[in-house]
Amino acid sequence: MAVRATVSRFPKNEDEQESSGLPWGVTVTPFASKDENGLSPVYGSDGDLLPRCENCYAYFNTYCELDQWAWNCNLCGTLNGLTSQAIVRYSHPRSCAETMSSFIDLELSMEGSEEEMMQARPVYVAAVDLSSSEEFLELTKSALQAALEALAPGSLFGLATFSHKMGLYDVQGPIPVVKNVFISPDTEGTLPFEIEDVMPLLQFLAPVETCKDRITAALDTLRPTTSWERTTGAGQGLEGVLMGGRGFGVAMEALVKYIGSEYGNTFALARVFAFMSGPPDYGAGQLDTKRYGEQYASKGEDADRALLPEQTPFYKDLAVVAVQAGVCVDIFAVTNEYTDLASLKFLSIESGGSLFLYSNTDDSTLPQDMYRMLSRPYAFGCILRLRTSSEFKPGHSYGHFFPDPQYENVQHIICCDSFASYAYDFDFTSATGFSRYASEQPVLQIAFQYTVVVPPEELSASRLVSASRGKHLLQRRLRIRTLQFGTARNMNELYDSVDPEAVLSILVHKVPPPPPPNPVIVILASLEQGVREGRMLLHDWLVILTAQYNDASKIVQFKNGGLIASQIDVAFSQCPQLQPLPRLVFALLRNPLLRFHEEGVHPDYRIYLQCLCSALEPGSLHRVIYPVLMSYSTPDKQAYPRHSLSRTALTTSGSPIFFLDAFTALIVLYSSTADPTLPFPPPQDCKLFLSLESAFMQKKLFLQRISSILFLRQKVLLSGLLRSTINKLKQERSITPKLIFIRGGQDDASAFENYLIEEQDVDGSGFTSVTGFVSFLEDVAQSVMEYMK
């Protein structure tokens, strides 16, 4: 569990917090195997015996005062008695995880018999769009066969299709059999009968280890629906115009209810992989995509504001049903047409799934992403609870979870992997703050209760040594992290304790506009009030922070009742911890998250980025917003670890090789002046390997060792330090970044140059120039001067 605070020393009181101009909060990555310093939790058992405070329900931890009969809660100060069992337990403190570390992970007992716990198996269902192309289906088949290689033995797999009809595959017989149900074109319609009556669920779900070949055979039978089929099945409109053919909404609603009937019996969690090649345009849940083509400018409307909110609550309501049924939905959209992900996203992010967008099938990383996603561990049925000492409290919480309807500061997460991150901001409970109790430090406690599936091969180390092969054990665990923070004695000490990446993470969610304080979420602000409003809020936040810093540092002085703009320190030259913030804000304004619609930002891509960024931990988010640019003198020797994103930095560095990490893309650029004897990835070998890899995908040969293929490509392309750097970064990513090689003067370098944002106009209204970031700082200085008058 990694926790990063925006400031490592908390403000003393509300006045100081408001005067600082800084957001106050933390980011939490609860299922990360280590903390932010690389330390693992102390593991233990008997989590049910862990003492809890009678007043605030916080858990006992190493910061609590403990005597023979009682303990003091370090969050609320309550004196709690110990049970006789706890007294015996703590007579040998070195044997208990909670007395050894403030970061612990304990096993909990689970309700039900051991046999019932063993019956739950991982369930995976693929829902494939047949209103598509051959290329789309070939890519989807490759992705699903990569998934079959990643799934653990004992997993159950089901294959379904959708178009103007819904298909269910039985792959447990000698040959695959598909049964189809026609979907009603009515926008309020459902399937004519329950699909359980068409095919019993246990006939639909096949064991992967015994049916893999037959699942592969079933995938080979997938074909796009023909125009004749769509016309006949979906019906024709006026003058023979085809009226839809992608009944995604009805199919997903039926699948969720179908699988949910066995929730808690056959499975503890099911994952549905929905592969889409375009927008739902048939039956219930169909979306009107004509709004993307409308000319909002001629109507005096903001296109960004009109395109980003959802147009129907259908998929948000379906997400609620999925959560209740224990079904997590991952959406994989492979399309360059407007699909309205603003409406579809709720089905994935609120059910604990992910949203992926690929603009074409040619260079899609879908198979690699599938394998990567299913190869890493994940937790499900999670409950996240944050508690604080009495002087402050959680204000807002942000992330892909849904709040508990009964208890405050309790969030439910259906599915959580080691990358998923969440954010909180804090408020003081009174104007006094921490100053009254100077000897007591602020305390934060985060409790994360979750379930994992222990595969059969790991059961030998558990208490169920005699378990039969093929069955899985559900294990419920409780992870707790308790942290103490110091308080800043003055404003300079507060500024010196800033974590810029954590501040950026909070900013992506929340920006306080000018006083009075009224937290506004940037992403939600852009959804509800338009991109322009989100940009204004972010700009105003930087102006206020700069003004408060200059005032606290006594940098500017009033002369003759006025200020001189040149006196204002917009670069935070006296505080290294604040210095990255202007660049990060500038980069966020230039990011597609907040760029204007007229700059060519596709609304679906903006939604994809919103979903991606709102779940990333601070270090990864930093790379999305302001990529890391480094240089090498040779592939084996790094020249500089960090450059600004400007052409000037490239020309003045004198380095021949540049490597840019933008999280979703890794780009290697050899400058046009580089020594031709420097080893460059051979274009012939590179193209040959990519052709072979494509052939492997089409022939299904790559799926035997997809991870070996990925390693082989890396090894063919690079050698030395640069290769090892790229390999390490790719292994640490939650998604598969695109790897691009460019030789300056010979290849098109626009993919690299587009990231050199510091010479771009912040509003996107002009050509690149040398005044982009510089003019932005001048504008901030002018705004600060007006604000401080």
C-alpha positions in Angstrom: 0.0 0.0 0.0 1.7 3.1 -1.2 0.6 6.5 0.3 1.8 9.8 -0.9 0.8 13.1 0.7 0.8 16.4 -1.1 2.8 17.8 1.9 4.8 15.6 4.3 4.3 18.2 7.0 0.7 19.2 7.5 -0.5 22.8 7.9 -1.1 23.9 11.5 -4.7 25.2 11.0 -7.3 26.1 8.4 -5.9 29.7 7.9 -2.4 28.4 7.1 -3.8 25.8 4.8 -5.9 28.3 2.8 -3.0 30.9 2.8 -0.6 28.3 1.3 -2.6 27.9 -1.8 -1.7 24.1 -1.8 -4.1 21.2 -2.0 -4.1 19.1 1.1 -4.6 15.4 0.6 -3.1 12.0 -0.2 -3.1 9.4 -2.9 -3.4 5.7 -2.0 -2.5 2.6 -4.0 -4.0 0.0 -1.7 -3.1 -3.2 -3.4 0.5 -2.3 -4.2 2.7 -5.0 -2.7 5.1 -2.4 -1.2 4.8 1.1 0.2 6.2 4.3 -1.4 9.6 3.5 0.1 9.8 0.0 -1.3 9.0 -1.7 2.0 6.6 -4.7 2.3 4.0 -5.2 4.9 4.4 -7.6 7.8 2.1 -10.5 7.2 0.1 -12.3 9.8 -3.1 -14.2 10.7 -6.0 -13.8 13.1 -7.0 -10.4 11.7 -10.4 -10.9 13.5 -8.6 -10.6 16.8 -7.1 -7.2 16.1 -8.4 -4.8 18.8 -10.5 -1.8 17.6 -11.3 1.5 19.3 -14.7 1.5 21.0 -15.2 5.2 20.0 -13.8 5.7 16.4 -13.4 2.0 15.4 -9.7 2.5 14.4 -7.4 -0.5 14.6 -4.7 -1.0 17.2 -1.3 -0.1 15.8 2.3 0.5 16.8 1.7 4.2 17.6 -0.8 3.3 20.3 0.2 3.3 24.0 -0.1 -0.2 25.3 0.0 -1.5 28.9 -0.9 -4.8 30.5 -4.7 -4.3 30.5 -5.5 -1.5 28.1 -4.4 0.7 25.1 -4.9 4.3 24.1 -6.2 5.0 20.6 -3.8 7.4 18.9 -6.6 8.7 16.6 -9.2 9.8 19.1 -7.4 9.3 22.5 -9.9 6.8 23.9 -8.7 4.3 26.5 -9.8 0.8 25.5 -9.7 -2.3 27.6 -8.0 -5.5 26.3 -9.8 -8.9 26.2 -8.2 -11.8 28.0 -7.3 -13.3 24.6 -5.6 -10.0 23.5 -3.7 -9.8 26.9 -2.3 -13.3 26.2 -1.6 -12.4 22.6 0.4 -9.2 23.5 2.4 -10.9 26.2 4.7 -11.9 23.3 4.6 -8.8 21.2 7.3 -9.9 18.7 4.9 -12.6 17.6 2.2 -10.2 16.4 2.4 -8.3 13.2 0.5 -5.3 14.6 3.2 -4.7 17.3 6.1 -5.1 14.9 5.0 -2.7 12.1 2.6 0.1 11.2 2.1 -1.6 7.8 0.5 -5.0 8.2 -1.5 -7.5 6.2 -3.6 -10.1 8.1 -5.7 -13.0 7.1 -9.3 -13.0 8.1 -11.7 -15.9 8.7 -14.4 -16.3 6.1 -18.0 -17.4 6.5 -19.1 -20.8 5.2 -17.5 -24.2 5.2 -14.1 -24.9 3.7 -15.8 -26.8 0.9 -18.0 -23.8 0.0 -14.9 -21.6 0.0 -13.2 -24.1 -2.4 -16.0 -24.1 -4.9 -15.6 -20.5 -6.1 -13.6 -20.5 -9.3 -12.5 -17.5 -11.5 -15.0 -16.9 -14.3 -14.1 -15.0 -17.5 -16.6 -14.3 -20.3 -15.8 -12.7 -23.7 -18.5 -10.8 -25.5 -17.4 -10.2 -29.1 -18.9 -7.7 -31.5 -19.8 -9.4 -34.8 -21.0 -6.1 -36.4 -17.4 -5.6 -37.3 -14.6 -6.3 -39.8 -12.4 -9.4 -40.4 -9.4 -7.4 -39.1 -11.2 -6.6 -35.9 -12.1 -10.2 -35.3 -8.6 -11.4 -36.1 -7.2 -9.0 -33.5 -9.9 -10.0 -31.0 -9.1 -13.7 -31.5 -5.4 -13.1 -30.9 -6.3 -11.2 -27.7 -8.5 -14.0 -26.4 -5.9 -16.6 -27.1 -3.3 -14.5 -25.3 -5.9 -14.4 -22.4 -6.2 -18.2 -22.5 -2.5 -18.5 -22.0 -2.6 -16.1 -19.0 -5.6 -17.7 -17.2 -4.8 -20.0 -14.3 -5.8 -23.7 -14.3 -9.3 -24.1 -12.8 -10.6 -21.0 -14.5 -14.0 -21.1 -16.3 -14.4 -19.4 -19.7 -17.5 -18.5 -21.7 -17.8 -17.1 -25.3 -20.7 -14.9 -26.4 -21.2 -12.7 -29.4 -23.6 -9.8 -30.2 -24.9 -8.0 -33.3 -28.6 -7.9 -34.1 -28.6 -11.3 -32.3 -26.8 -12.7 -29.3 -24.9 -15.9 -29.5 -23.9 -18.3 -26.7 -21.2 -21.0 -27.4 -21.1 -24.5 -25.9 -17.5 -25.7 -26.2 -17.6 -28.6 -23.9 -18.8 -31.1 -26.6 -16.7 -32.6 -29.4 -17.5 -29.6 -31.7 -18.4 -26.0 -30.7 -22.2 -25.3 -30.8 -23.7 -21.8 -30.9 -27.2 -20.9 -30.0 -28.6 -17.5 -31.1 -31.3 -15.3 -29.7 -32.5 -12.4 -31.8 -32.4 -8.9 -30.1 -35.4 -6.7 -30.3 -34.8 -3.3 -32.0 -37.0 -1.6 -29.5 -35.1 0.9 -27.4 -36.9 -0.3 -24.3 -36.9 -4.0 -25.3 -35.1 -7.0 -23.8 -34.5 -10.5 -24.9 -37.7 -12.5 -25.5 -36.7 -15.0 -22.8 -34.0 -15.7 -20.2 -30.8 -17.0 -21.8 -30.5 -19.6 -19.0 -33.4 -21.3 -20.8 -31.3 -21.2 -24.0 -28.2 -22.6 -22.5 -27.6 -23.5 -18.8 -24.8 -21.4 -17.3 -22.6 -24.4 -16.4 -22.9 -25.6 -20.0 -21.8 -22.2 -21.2 -18.8 -21.9 -18.8 -16.0 -24.3 -19.8 -12.9 -25.3 -17.8 -9.9 -23.7 -19.5 -7.4 -26.5 -18.8 -9.6 -29.2 -20.5 -11.3 -27.1 -23.2 -8.6 -24.7 -24.4 -8.4 -26.4 -27.9 -12.2 -26.3 -28.3 -12.4 -22.7 -27.2 -9.7 -22.0 -29.9 -11.8 -23.9 -32.4 -14.9 -21.8 -31.5 -12.9 -18.6 -32.0 -12.0 -19.7 -35.5 -15.7 -19.9 -36.4 -16.3 -16.2 -35.6 -17.3 -14.3 -38.7 -18.6 -10.7 -39.2 -22.3 -10.5 -39.8 -23.0 -9.7 -43.5 -24.9 -6.7 -44.7 -27.7 -9.0 -45.8 -27.9 -10.5 -42.3 -28.0 -7.1 -40.7 -30.7 -5.9 -43.1 -32.8 -9.0 -42.5 -32.3 -9.2 -38.8 -32.2 -5.5 -37.9 -34.8 -4.4 -40.4 -34.6 -1.6 -42.9 -35.5 2.0 -42.4 -36.8 4.4 -44.9 -35.6 4.0 -48.5 -33.7 0.8 -47.5 -31.3 2.5 -45.1 -29.9 0.0 -42.6 -31.2 0.7 -39.1 -28.4 -0.5 -36.7 -27.0 -3.9 -35.9 -24.9 -3.7 -32.8 -27.1 -4.7 -29.8 -24.5 -4.2 -27.2 -26.7 -2.9 -24.4 -29.2 -5.7 -24.5 -26.4 -8.3 -24.7 -24.5 -6.9 -21.7 -27.6 -6.6 -19.6 -28.5 -10.3 -20.4 -25.0 -11.5 -19.7 -24.7 -9.7 -16.3 -28.0 -11.3 -15.1 -27.1 -14.6 -16.6 -23.7 -14.8 -14.8 -25.0 -13.1 -11.7 -27.4 -16.0 -11.0 -24.4 -18.1 -9.7 -22.7 -15.2 -7.8 -21.5 -16.7 -4.5 -21.9 -20.2 -5.6 -20.0 -21.1 -8.8 -17.9 -17.9 -8.6 -16.9 -15.1 -6.3 -16.1 -12.7 -9.1 -16.7 -12.8 -12.8 -14.9 -10.7 -15.5 -16.6 -9.8 -18.8 -14.4 -8.7 -21.6 -16.5 -6.6 -24.0 -14.9 -6.2 -27.5 -16.5 -3.4 -29.5 -15.8 -2.0 -33.0 -18.2 0.9 -32.9 -21.1 2.4 -30.9 -24.2 0.5 -29.8 -26.8 1.3 -32.4 -29.5 -1.3 -32.0 -32.0 -2.2 -29.2 -31.9 -0.9 -25.6 -28.8 1.1 -24.8 -28.3 2.3 -28.3 -26.5 5.7 -28.6 -27.1 8.6 -30.9 -23.7 9.4 -32.4 -24.9 12.1 -34.7 -24.2 14.7 -32.0 -20.5 14.4 -32.8 -21.1 15.7 -36.3 -23.2 18.7 -35.3 -21.7 22.2 -35.6 -21.9 23.5 -32.1 -20.1 26.7 -33.0 -22.9 27.8 -35.2 -25.4 27.3 -32.4 -23.3 29.2 -29.8 -22.7 26.0 -27.8 -19.5 24.6 -26.4 -18.7 21.3 -28.2 -16.5 20.1 -25.4 -19.3 20.6 -22.9 -21.9 19.0 -25.2 -19.9 15.9 -26.1 -18.5 14.8 -22.7 -21.5 14.1 -20.5 -23.3 10.8 -20.9 -26.5 10.9 -23.1 -28.3 8.1 -21.3 -28.2 6.6 -17.8 -28.6 3.1 -19.3 -24.9 2.0 -18.7 -24.6 3.7 -15.3 -27.7 1.8 -14.2 -26.4 -1.4 -15.7 -23.1 -0.9 -13.7 -25.1 -1.0 -10.5 -26.7 -4.3 -11.5 -23.2 -5.6 -12.4 -21.8 -4.6 -9.0 -24.7 -6.4 -7.2 -24.1 -9.5 -9.4 -20.3 -9.5 -8.7 -19.5 -8.9 -12.4 -16.6 -6.7 -13.4 -16.7 -5.4 -17.0 -13.7 -4.5 -19.1 -14.4 -2.6 -22.4 -12.0 -2.9 -25.3 -13.0 -0.4 -28.1 -11.1 -0.8 -31.4 -12.4 2.0 -33.5 -11.7 5.4 -34.9 -15.4 6.4 -35.2 -17.3 8.3 -32.5 -18.5 5.6 -30.0 -19.6 7.9 -27.2 -17.4 6.4 -24.4 -18.7 9.2 -22.2 -21.9 7.0 -21.9 -20.2 3.6 -22.0 -17.4 4.3 -19.5 -19.6 3.8 -16.4 -20.2 0.2 -17.1 -16.4 -0.5 -16.8 -15.1 2.0 -14.2 -18.0 1.6 -11.7 -17.9 -2.2 -11.9 -14.2 -2.2 -11.2 -13.1 -2.8 -14.8 -10.9 -0.9 -17.2 -11.6 1.0 -20.4 -9.2 0.6 -23.4 -9.3 2.5 -26.7 -7.4 1.5 -29.8 -7.7 3.7 -33.0 -7.0 0.9 -35.4 -6.1 -2.8 -35.7 -2.7 -2.4 -37.4 -0.6 -1.3 -34.4 -2.9 -2.2 -31.6 -1.4 -3.6 -28.4 -4.7 -5.4 -27.4 -3.2 -8.9 -27.2 -0.3 -7.7 -25.0 -2.7 -5.7 -22.8 -4.9 -8.7 -22.3 -2.0 -10.9 -21.3 -0.5 -8.3 -19.1 -3.9 -7.6 -17.3 -4.6 -11.2 -16.6 -1.1 -12.2 -15.6 -0.9 -9.8 -12.6 -2.7 -10.4 -9.3 -5.9 -8.6 -8.4 -8.2 -8.3 -5.4 -11.9 -8.2 -5.4 -14.8 -7.5 -3.1 -12.7 -4.7 -1.6 -13.6 -2.2 1.1 -11.4 0.9 1.5 -11.7 3.0 4.7 -9.7 6.0 5.7 -9.7 7.3 9.2 -8.0 10.4 10.7 -7.2 11.8 14.1 -9.9 14.1 15.5 -8.4 17.5 14.3 -9.1 16.8 10.6 -11.2 14.6 8.4 -11.5 13.3 4.8 -13.2 15.9 2.6 -13.7 14.4 -0.9 -12.6 11.0 -2.3 -11.8 10.3 -6.0 -11.3 7.2 -8.0 -13.0 4.2 -9.6 -15.1 3.1 -6.7 -18.6 3.6 -5.3 -19.3 5.0 -1.9 -21.1 3.0 0.8 -24.7 4.2 1.0 -24.7 4.0 4.8 -21.2 4.8 6.2 -19.1 7.9 5.5 -15.6 7.5 4.1 -16.1 3.9 3.1 -15.6 3.0 -0.5 -16.4 -0.3 -2.3 -14.1 -1.5 -5.1 -15.2 -4.5 -7.1 -11.9 -5.3 -8.6 -8.5 -3.8 -7.8 -5.0 -4.5 -9.1 -1.6 -3.3 -7.9 -1.7 -0.2 -10.1 -5.2 1.2 -9.1 -4.9 4.5 -7.1 -7.3 6.7 -5.3 -7.2 10.2 -3.9 -8.5 12.0 -0.9 -8.4 15.6 0.3 -8.7 16.8 3.9 -10.6 19.5 5.8 -10.0 20.7 9.4 -12.8 19.9 11.8 -12.3 23.3 13.6 -10.4 26.5 13.1 -8.0 25.5 15.9 -6.4 22.8 13.8 -3.4 21.1 15.3 -2.0 24.0 17.3 -3.8 23.2 20.5 -2.1 19.8 20.8 1.4 20.6 19.7 2.8 17.5 21.3 0.4 15.2 19.3 1.0 14.5 15.7 -1.7 14.1 13.0 -2.5 10.4 12.3 -3.9 8.8 9.2 -5.0 5.1 9.1 -6.1 3.3 5.9 -7.8 -0.1 6.1 -8.2 -2.2 3.0 -10.2 -5.4 3.2 -10.1 -7.6 0.2 -10.4 -11.1 -1.2 -7.9 -13.0 -3.3 -8.2 -16.3 -5.1 -5.4 -18.7 -4.2 -4.8 -21.1 -7.1 -4.4 -24.9 -6.5 -0.7 -24.9 -6.9 -0.3 -22.5 -3.9 -2.6 -24.5 -1.6 0.1 -26.8 -0.4 1.4 -24.0 1.8 -2.1 -23.3 3.3 -4.1 -25.1 5.8 -5.9 -27.0 3.1 -3.1 -29.3 2.2 -5.4 -32.1 1.1 -7.4 -30.0 -1.3 -8.4 -31.6 -4.6 -6.7 -30.4 -7.7 -8.5 -27.8 -9.8 -10.2 -26.0 -6.9 -9.4 -22.6 -5.7 -9.4 -21.1 -2.2 -10.9 -17.8 -1.4 -8.8 -15.9 1.1 -10.1 -12.7 2.9 -7.4 -10.3 4.1 -7.1 -7.0 5.9 -4.3 -4.6 5.0 -3.7 -1.6 7.4 -1.3 1.3 7.1 -1.0 3.8 9.9 1.0 7.0 9.4 2.0 9.9 11.6 2.8 13.3 10.1 4.5 16.3 11.5 3.1 19.9 11.3 4.8 22.8 9.6 6.0 25.5 11.9 5.8 28.2 9.2 4.8 28.6 5.6 8.3 28.1 4.2 8.5 24.7 6.0 5.2 23.8 4.5 6.3 24.7 1.0 9.6 22.7 1.5 7.6 19.6 2.3 5.6 19.5 -1.0 5.5 16.4 -3.2 4.9 17.8 -6.7 3.7 14.5 -8.2 1.1 14.1 -5.4 0.0 17.7 -5.9 -0.4 17.0 -9.6 -2.5 13.9 -8.9 -4.9 15.9 -6.7 -5.0 18.7 -9.2 -6.2 16.3 -11.9 -9.2 15.6 -9.7 -9.6 18.9 -7.8 -8.7 22.5 -8.2 -9.8 25.2 -5.7 -11.1 28.3 -7.5 -10.6 31.8 -6.1 -11.9 32.2 -2.5 -14.2 31.4 -0.9 -12.8 27.8 -1.1 -15.1 25.5 -3.0 -13.4 22.4 -4.3 -14.1 21.6 -7.9 -12.9 18.4 -9.6 -11.1 19.3 -12.9 -12.3 16.2 -14.7 -15.8 16.6 -13.4 -15.6 20.3 -14.1 -14.7 19.6 -17.7 -17.6 17.1 -18.0 -20.2 19.3 -16.3 -19.1 22.9 -17.2 -16.9 22.4 -20.3 -13.2 22.2 -20.9 -12.9 26.0 -20.8 -14.1 26.1 -17.2 -11.6 23.4 -16.3 -8.7 25.3 -17.8 -9.7 28.5 -16.0 -9.9 26.8 -12.7 -6.4 25.3 -13.2 -4.9 28.6 -14.3 -6.5 30.4 -11.4 -5.1 27.9 -8.9 -1.5 28.5 -10.1 -2.1 32.3 -9.9 -3.3 32.0 -6.3 -0.4 29.7 -5.3 2.2 32.0 -6.9 0.6 35.0 -5.2 0.5 33.3 -1.8 4.1 32.1 -2.2 5.4 35.6 -3.1 3.5 37.1 -0.2 4.7 34.5 2.3 8.3 34.8 1.1 8.1 38.6 1.1 9.6 38.7 -2.4 7.4 41.6 -3.7 7.0 45.0 -2.2 4.5 47.6 -2.9 5.8 50.9 -4.2 3.6 53.9 -4.7 0.6 51.7 -4.2 1.5 49.3 -7.0 3.5 46.2 -8.1 6.0 45.6 -10.8 5.4 42.3 -12.7 9.1 41.7 -13.0 9.4 41.5 -9.2 7.1 38.5 -9.0 8.8 35.2 -8.7 6.8 32.8 -10.9 9.5 30.2 -11.0 9.5 29.6 -7.2 13.3 30.2 -7.2 13.5 30.0 -3.4 11.7 26.7 -3.1 12.9 23.7 -5.1 9.9 21.6 -4.2 7.5 24.1 -5.9 9.6 24.7 -9.0 8.1 21.8 -11.1 4.5 23.0 -10.6 4.4 25.8 -13.3 5.6 23.3 -15.9 3.2 20.6 -14.8 0.3 23.1 -15.0 1.4 24.3 -18.4 1.7 20.6 -19.6 -1.8 19.8 -18.2 -3.2 22.7 -20.1 -1.5 21.4 -23.3 -2.7 17.8 -22.6 -5.6 16.4 -24.5 -7.5 16.2 -21.2 -7.9 20.0 -21.3 -7.2 21.0 -24.9 -10.0 22.4 -26.9 -12.2 20.4 -29.2 -11.2 22.6 -32.2 -7.6 21.5 -31.8 -8.7 18.1 -33.0 -9.0 16.2 -29.7 -11.4 13.3 -30.3 -14.0 13.2 -27.4 -13.6 9.4 -27.0 -9.9 9.8 -26.6 -10.4 12.5 -24.0 -12.7 10.2 -22.1 -10.2 7.4 -22.4 -7.5 9.7 -20.9 -9.8 10.7 -18.1 -10.4 7.1 -17.1 -6.7 6.3 -17.4 -5.4 9.3 -15.5 -8.0 9.1 -12.7 -6.7 5.7 -11.7 -2.9 6.2 -12.0 -0.4 6.6 -9.2 1.4 9.9 -9.1 4.6 8.8 -10.8 2.8 7.4 -13.8 0.5 10.3 -14.0 3.5 12.6 -14.1 4.7 10.8 -17.3 1.3 11.1 -18.9 1.1 14.9 -18.3 4.8 15.8 -18.6 6.8 13.0 -20.2 10.4 12.2 -19.1 13.0 13.1 -21.7 16.6 11.8 -21.3 19.6 11.6 -23.5 22.3 9.0 -24.3 25.8 9.5 -25.7 25.7 5.8 -26.8 23.1 3.0 -26.3 25.3 2.0 -23.3 25.9 5.3 -21.7 23.4 7.9 -20.4 24.3 11.5 -21.0 21.6 13.5 -19.1 18.7 12.0 -17.0 16.3 14.8 -17.6 15.6 17.5 -20.2 12.8 20.0 -20.6 10.4 19.3 -23.4 11.8 21.9 -25.8 13.7 21.9 -29.1 16.3 24.2 -27.4 17.1 21.4 -24.9 17.8 19.0 -27.8 20.0 21.3 -29.8 22.0 22.5 -26.8 22.6 19.1 -25.2 24.8 17.8 -28.0 23.6 14.3 -27.3 23.0 12.0 -30.3 20.3 9.8 -28.8 17.1 10.8 -27.0 14.6 8.6 -25.2 11.2 9.9 -24.3 8.8 8.2 -21.8 5.3 9.4 -22.2 3.8 6.4 -20.3 1.6 5.2 -23.2 4.5 5.6 -25.7 8.3 5.0 -25.5 10.1 6.9 -28.3 13.8 6.6 -29.2 15.1 9.3 -31.5 18.6 9.4 -33.1 19.4 13.0 -34.0 20.1 13.9 -37.6 23.7 14.8 -36.5 24.3 11.5 -34.7 27.4 9.5 -35.7 26.3 7.0 -38.4 28.5 4.4 -36.8 26.2 4.3 -33.7 24.2 1.1 -33.7 20.6 1.8 -34.7 17.9 -0.8 -34.6 18.2 -2.4 -38.1 15.1 -1.3 -40.1 15.1 -4.6 -42.0 15.2 -6.8 -38.9 12.7 -4.6 -37.2 10.2 -4.8 -40.1 10.9 -8.6 -40.5 10.2 -9.2 -36.9 7.0 -7.2 -36.9 5.9 -9.1 -39.9 6.6 -12.4 -38.2 4.8 -11.3 -35.1 1.8 -10.3 -37.2 1.9 -13.8 -38.9 2.1 -15.4 -35.5 -1.0 -13.6 -34.4 -2.9 -14.6 -37.5 -1.8 -18.2 -37.2 -2.3 -18.4 -33.4 1.3 -19.6 -33.0 2.3 -16.7 -30.9 0.0 -17.6 -28.0 2.2 -20.4 -26.8 4.7 -18.0 -25.5 3.5 -14.4 -26.0 5.7 -13.2 -23.2 8.7 -14.7 -25.0 7.8 -12.9 -28.2 7.6 -9.6 -26.4 11.1 -10.2 -24.9 12.5 -11.3 -28.2 11.3 -8.1 -29.9 13.0 -6.0 -27.2 16.2 -8.0 -27.5 16.3 -7.7 -31.3 15.7 -3.9 -31.3 18.1 -2.7 -28.6 21.1 -3.6 -26.6 22.9 -2.2 -23.6 21.7 0.3 -21.0 19.0 1.8 -23.2 17.4 -1.7 -23.8 17.4 -2.5 -20.1 15.8 0.8 -19.3 13.0 0.2 -21.8 12.5 -3.4 -20.7 12.2 -2.3 -17.1 9.7 0.5 -17.9 7.6 -1.9 -20.0 7.5 -4.5 -17.2 6.4 -1.9 -14.7 3.5 -0.5 -16.8 -0.2 -1.2 -16.3 -0.6 -1.0 -20.1 1.6 -1.9 -23.0 3.4 1.3 -24.3 4.0 1.6 -28.0 7.7 1.5 -28.8 8.7 3.8 -31.6 12.2 4.3 -33.2 13.0 7.4 -35.2 16.1 8.3 -37.1 16.3 12.1 -37.5 16.6 13.4 -41.0 15.2 10.1 -42.5 12.0 9.2 -40.6 9.0 11.3 -39.8 9.8 12.7 -36.3 6.4 14.3 -35.6 5.5 11.6 -33.1 8.4 12.8 -31.0 8.2 16.5 -31.8 4.5 16.7 -30.7 5.7 16.1 -27.1 8.0 19.2 -27.2 5.3 21.3 -25.7 7.3 24.1 -24.1 7.4 26.0 -27.4 3.7 25.6 -28.1 1.1 28.2 -27.4 -0.8 27.2 -24.2 -4.2 27.9 -25.9 -3.3 26.0 -29.1 -4.1 29.1 -31.1 -0.8 29.6 -32.8 2.2 27.9 -34.4 5.0 26.6 -32.3 7.3 29.4 -31.2 10.1 30.1 -28.7 7.6 31.9 -26.4 5.2 29.1 -25.4 6.1 28.3 -21.8 7.9 31.7 -21.4 4.8 33.7 -22.4 2.7 31.5 -20.2 4.8 32.5 -17.2 4.6 36.1 -18.2 0.8 35.8 -18.3 0.8 34.2 -14.8 2.9 37.0 -13.5 0.5 39.6 -14.9 -2.4 37.7 -13.4 -0.7 37.5 -10.0 0.0 41.2 -10.0 -3.7 41.9 -10.6 -4.7 39.4 -8.0 -2.4 41.0 -5.3 -3.5 44.6 -5.9 
